Amino acid sequence: MSNDINIKSSTIEKGVELAKDFLDKLVMPAVEETGLLIKEKVTYWKFKNQVKVLNKAKEYCEKHGIKPHTISFKLLVPLLETSSLEEDEVLQDKWAILLSNMVDSEQNVENHVFPYILGQISINEFLNLEKVVAERKKNVIRRTELLHLFQKERPQREIDLKQKIETRKEEIEEERGNSKYGFSDKLWKLQREKSSLEMELRNMPYSEKSLIREINEPESVPTDNLKEFEISNLIRLGLIKYVQEAFSGYQSLEIPNNKEDDYLSVDFDIDVDFEENYILTELGELFIDACTEKKTAPNNGCYK
């Protein structure tokens, strides 16, 4: 029996040594340099990352004058546990920002899914998504400014259009009276101008709706810098989604003039094509916002 124990003990010790040797190739510094066992080594490494994230979060709170409030253990513990596995410096910053936003008493970012998502995303995926959100914000600002300008100028523009339409009507009647044959190049030009002004006036409500639709339009996600598995991961996490839009192209109409037929046959040629695209979801935008440093006023001593 004692021989069996020794054999098993020897086998286990050999297995531990092989595992330590392999672990030395995966982490720095080597296990032997710390004098710790594998479990202690990993625990210590995770603890250092947790301390780093907490200190960075504290700095963000002080920088922006955030008065932190308590959050539930159900939210805090998984956040600290997952962030402790992060080695990338940039993503460690994102963990710290996420934590500082979650403890901000003036925000409502207590969402349990954000820490999970951040733990499932790569640095390349995050940075690409961050660019898309930044571009969307710029587009929303620009389009909103155009909408406000349109709404401000619309009443006067409608008055001007109505006046121009009435003027063109008078000019058309006058030209008809002066034209020998009831038609002239000038009359044709005036009629076209009148039609164009009337169309612009009719389209005023649709133009405003179009601007509003553009503001709410989902942002397209470029995939040039993303690998296929990264795109799949972002879709899996619900941060982007695949869309396919159908549109028709040129149409031709043919009506054969065959006197022997009792009816006319009509052939339509319609080219239907599909446009494939990836778009940012609302969850994707909210997630990036939650991991983005807020541009708030500097600390005025309100942090405690």
C-alpha positions in Angstrom: 0.0 0.0 0.0 2.8 2.4 0.9 4.5 1.7 -2.5 1.3 2.7 -4.2 1.1 5.9 -2.3 4.7 6.8 -3.1 4.2 6.0 -6.8 1.1 8.2 -6.9 2.8 11.0 -4.9 5.8 10.9 -7.3 3.5 11.0 -10.3 1.6 14.0 -8.9 4.8 15.9 -8.1 6.1 15.2 -11.6 2.8 16.5 -13.0 3.1 19.7 -10.9 6.6 20.3 -12.1 5.6 19.9 -15.7 2.7 22.2 -15.2 5.0 24.8 -13.5 7.4 24.6 -16.3 4.7 25.2 -18.9 3.2 28.0 -16.8 6.6 29.7 -16.8 6.3 30.0 -20.5 2.9 31.6 -20.3 3.3 34.2 -17.5 6.0 36.6 -16.3 7.8 36.6 -13.9 8.5 32.9 -13.6 6.8 31.0 -10.8 10.2 30.2 -9.2 11.0 33.9 -9.0 8.0 34.6 -6.8 8.3 31.5 -4.7 4.5 31.0 -4.9 2.5 28.0 -5.9 0.5 28.1 -9.1 -2.8 29.0 -7.4 -1.1 31.7 -5.3 0.6 33.0 -8.3 -2.7 33.4 -10.2 -4.5 34.8 -7.2 -1.7 37.4 -6.7 -1.7 38.4 -10.3 -5.5 38.8 -10.3 -5.3 40.8 -7.1 -2.8 43.3 -8.7 -5.1 43.8 -11.7 -8.0 44.5 -9.4 -6.0 47.0 -7.4 -5.0 48.7 -10.6 -8.5 48.9 -11.9 -9.9 50.3 -8.6 -7.2 52.9 -8.4 -7.8 54.0 -11.9 -11.5 54.2 -11.2 -10.8 56.3 -8.2 -8.7 58.7 -10.3 -11.5 59.1 -12.9 -14.0 59.9 -10.1 -11.6 62.5 -8.6 -10.9 64.0 -12.1 -14.6 64.5 -12.9 -15.9 65.2 -9.4 -18.0 62.1 -9.2 -19.6 61.3 -5.9 -19.6 57.5 -5.9 -22.6 55.6 -4.5 -22.8 52.0 -3.4 -23.6 49.3 -5.9 -24.8 45.8 -5.3 -22.3 42.9 -4.7 -24.1 41.1 -7.5 -22.8 43.8 -9.9 -19.5 44.7 -8.2 -18.0 41.2 -7.6 -18.4 39.9 -11.1 -17.0 43.2 -12.4 -13.9 43.0 -10.3 -13.4 39.3 -10.9 -13.6 39.6 -14.7 -11.5 42.7 -14.8 -8.8 41.0 -12.8 -8.1 38.7 -15.8 -7.5 41.7 -18.2 -3.9 42.3 -19.1 -4.3 44.9 -21.9 -3.7 48.4 -20.5 -6.3 50.0 -22.7 -9.0 47.6 -21.7 -8.0 48.0 -18.1 -8.8 51.7 -18.5 -12.2 50.8 -20.0 -12.9 48.6 -16.9 -12.0 51.5 -14.7 -14.2 53.9 -16.6 -17.1 51.5 -16.6 -16.8 51.1 -12.9 -16.6 54.9 -12.3 -19.7 55.4 -14.5 -21.6 52.7 -12.6 -20.9 54.3 -9.2 -21.7 57.8 -10.5 -24.8 59.0 -8.5 -25.8 61.2 -11.4 -25.9 58.4 -13.9 -28.0 55.2 -14.2 -25.5 52.7 -15.7 -26.2 49.8 -13.3 -26.5 47.3 -16.1 -25.3 43.7 -15.3 -24.7 42.9 -19.0 -22.0 45.6 -19.6 -19.3 43.9 -17.5 -20.1 40.6 -19.2 -19.7 42.1 -22.6 -16.5 43.9 -21.8 -15.1 40.5 -20.6 -16.0 38.9 -23.9 -14.6 41.5 -26.3 -11.1 42.0 -27.7 -9.2 45.2 -27.9 -9.6 45.3 -31.7 -13.3 44.7 -31.6 -13.7 47.4 -28.9 -11.7 50.1 -30.7 -13.5 49.5 -34.0 -16.8 49.8 -32.3 -15.7 52.9 -30.4 -14.9 54.6 -33.8 -18.3 53.8 -35.1 -20.0 55.3 -32.0 -17.9 58.4 -32.3 -18.8 58.8 -36.0 -22.5 58.3 -35.1 -22.4 61.1 -32.5 -20.8 63.5 -35.0 -23.4 62.6 -37.6 -26.3 63.1 -35.2 -25.0 66.5 -34.2 -24.6 67.6 -37.8 -28.0 66.3 -38.9 -29.7 67.8 -35.8 -28.2 71.2 -36.7 -29.5 70.8 -40.3 -33.0 69.9 -38.9 -33.1 72.9 -36.6 -32.0 75.2 -39.4 -34.7 73.8 -41.7 -37.4 74.2 -39.0 -36.3 77.8 -38.3 -36.3 78.8 -42.0 -39.4 76.7 -43.1 -42.2 79.2 -42.3 -40.5 82.0 -44.2 -39.5 79.7 -47.0 -43.1 78.6 -47.4 -44.3 82.2 -47.7 -41.6 82.9 -50.3 -42.6 79.9 -52.3 -46.3 80.8 -52.3 -45.5 84.3 -53.5 -43.2 83.0 -56.2 -45.9 80.6 -57.4 -48.5 83.4 -57.6 -46.0 85.5 -59.5 -45.4 82.7 -62.0 -49.1 82.2 -62.5 -49.5 85.8 -63.4 -46.5 85.7 -65.7 -47.9 82.6 -67.4 -51.3 84.2 -68.1 -49.6 87.3 -69.4 -47.4 85.3 -71.7 -50.3 83.3 -73.0 -52.0 86.5 -74.0 -48.9 87.8 -75.7 -48.1 84.6 -77.5 -49.3 84.4 -81.1 -49.8 80.6 -81.1 -50.6 80.3 -77.3 -47.2 78.7 -76.7 -43.6 79.9 -76.6 -40.3 78.9 -75.1 -40.8 81.5 -72.4 -44.2 80.1 -71.5 -42.7 76.6 -71.3 -39.9 77.8 -69.0 -42.4 79.7 -66.7 -44.6 76.6 -66.4 -41.6 74.4 -65.5 -40.5 76.9 -62.8 -44.0 77.0 -61.4 -44.1 73.2 -61.2 -40.8 73.1 -59.5 -41.8 75.6 -56.9 -45.1 73.8 -56.2 -43.2 70.5 -55.8 -40.8 72.1 -53.3 -43.7 73.5 -51.3 -45.5 70.1 -51.3 -42.3 68.3 -50.2 -41.7 70.5 -47.2 -43.2 68.1 -44.6 -41.4 65.1 -46.2 -38.1 67.0 -46.2 -38.5 67.5 -42.4 -39.4 63.8 -41.9 -36.4 62.8 -44.0 -34.0 64.8 -41.8 -35.6 63.2 -38.6 -35.2 59.8 -40.2 -31.5 60.4 -40.9 -30.9 61.4 -37.3 -32.4 58.1 -36.1 -30.8 56.0 -38.8 -28.5 53.3 -37.5 -24.8 53.8 -38.1 -23.0 51.4 -40.6 -20.2 49.4 -39.2 -17.1 49.1 -41.5 -15.7 45.6 -41.4 -12.3 46.1 -43.2 -10.4 45.9 -39.9 -12.4 43.1 -38.4 -11.9 39.4 -39.0 -14.8 37.1 -39.6 -14.8 35.6 -36.1 -14.6 39.1 -34.6 -17.7 40.1 -36.6 -19.5 36.9 -35.4 -18.6 37.7 -31.8 -19.9 41.3 -32.0 -23.2 39.9 -33.5 -23.3 37.2 -30.7 -23.0 39.9 -28.1 -25.7 42.0 -29.7 -23.5 45.0 -30.4 -24.0 44.9 -34.2 -26.4 43.1 -36.5 -26.5 42.0 -40.1 -29.1 43.6 -42.4 -30.0 43.0 -46.0 -31.9 45.6 -47.9 -33.5 44.9 -51.3 -33.8 47.5 -54.0 -34.9 47.5 -57.6 -33.0 48.8 -60.5 -33.9 49.9 -64.0 -37.3 48.8 -65.4 -38.3 48.5 -69.0 -41.8 48.2 -70.4 -42.5 46.4 -73.6 -45.9 46.4 -75.3 -45.9 44.3 -78.5 -48.1 45.7 -81.2 -49.5 42.4 -82.7 -52.8 42.9 -84.6 -53.6 39.2 -84.5 -53.8 39.2 -80.7 -57.0 40.2 -78.9 -55.0 41.7 -76.1 -51.7 43.3 -75.5 -48.9 41.5 -73.6 -46.8 43.5 -71.2 -43.3 42.4 -70.1 -41.5 44.0 -67.2 -37.7 43.8 -66.7 -37.0 44.5 -63.0 -33.5 44.1 -61.6 -33.7 43.3 -57.9 -30.4 43.5 -55.9 -29.5 43.2 -52.2 -27.3 45.4 -50.2 -25.6 43.7 -47.3 -24.5 45.7 -44.3 -23.7 45.6 -40.6 -25.1 48.2 -38.4 -24.6 49.4 -34.8 -27.3 48.3 -32.3 -28.7 50.4 -29.5 -27.0 48.0 -27.1 -23.7 48.6 -28.8 -24.0 52.3 -28.5 -25.0 52.1 -24.8 -22.2 49.7 -24.0 -19.5 52.0 -25.6 -21.0 55.0 -23.8 -20.8 53.1 -20.5 -17.1 52.5 -21.1 -16.4 56.1 -22.2 -14.9 58.8 -20.0 -17.5 61.5 -19.4 -16.6 65.0 -20.4 -17.7 66.6 -17.1 -16.4 69.5 -15.1 -13.2 69.0 -13.2 -13.3 68.1 -9.5 -14.3 71.0 -7.4 -13.8 69.3 -4.1 -17.1 67.3 -4.2 -15.4 63.9 -4.3 -15.0 62.3 -0.9 
